[in-house]
Amino acid sequence: MKEDKEIIEETIKIPADMSIDVLAIIVKEKLKNEIIEVIENRSIIVLAISFDKSLIRHQNIMHDIRSMIDDYNNFRTEEVEKINWR
C-alpha cells in the first residue's frame, strides 16, 4: 500500500549569516527548495522549502531549522540590546 504524502511548502527568512548552515541541512536531507527573494539591504534570503508533513523525519528537520533561526535571531537581539543598554 502506498502512503499518502502531505507535501507542505513553507517560506522562511534566513539571515545571510545562517544561510550555509541551513542550506547544508536542506541539501543533505534532499528537501525541495527554491530561493524566492534576496533582500540585500537586510541580509536575508527568503526560501520556500517543500517537505512531507506525514514524515516525522521531515517535521523534525523543519523544527531544527526553525530553532536554529530563532536561536540566531535571539542572539542578535541580545547583542543589540547590550549595545543599546544605556
WOTANOR-V611856 format. One record per pair of residues at least 12 apart in sequence whose C-alpha atoms are under 6 Angstrom apart, sorted by the first residue. I is the first residue (numbers start at 0). J is the second residue. If there is no record, write none. Layout:
BEGIN
<<I & J> <I & J>>
END
This chain:
BEGIN
<<5 & 51> <5 & 52> <5 & 53> <6 & 50> <6 & 51> <7 & 49> <7 & 50> <8 & 48> <8 & 49> <9 & 47> <9 & 48> <10 & 46> <10 & 47> <11 & 45> <11 & 46> <12 & 44> <12 & 45> <13 & 43> <13 & 44> <14 & 42> <14 & 43> <15 & 42> <15 & 43> <31 & 48> <31 & 49> <32 & 47> <32 & 48> <33 & 46> <33 & 47> <34 & 46>>
END
